């Protein structure tokens, strides 16, 4: 893994069309891309998009490199993580919606005129619940500083260890530990819930 300055220089070169820089960045984040590729593969819908996942994630990677601003923005790893997850999740949801629209069995209706599959509850959260969850998450994030959002992303989304975060941010593990404790306290105050860790 590169230092932040070295990585930003690679990104600037890649944005100017340097293919070697793009390949170096791709190699550095191959593990993250593979993790995202496997994120939904063990579900029936995830298996359906398995063949398309490399292309989806590859395009999301290139778009992330293109759009990333090396000045005044969260670390590229966090930015890329969000872009990759958004891309694969969108493909997953679109496939789920398609399946819900088209995968109805050709069975006779029941006596009351309704098809048997109409009464089966969907495994997906309702649109109302999704909107409520997004609103709540947005409300929480609005109350966090940029540094707190970055730390939350590195812990929860990327699953990085404290020592890895410390190395990436050029800080001591003790400092990161204190920042995590402050973040837990902040989240507890915002949500009004006891928080064992930022991801629970």
Secondary structure, 3 states (H helix, E strand, C coil): CCCHHHHHHHHHHHHCCCHHHHHHHHHHCHHHHHHHHCCCCCCHHHHHCHHHHHHHHHHHHHHHHHHCCCCCCCCHHHHHHHHHHHHHHHHHHHHHHHHHHHCCCCCCCCCCCCCHHHHCCCCCCCHHHHHHHHHHHHHHHHCCCHHHHHHHHHHHHCCCCHHHHHHHHCCCHHHHHHHHHHHHHHHHHHHCCCCCCCCC
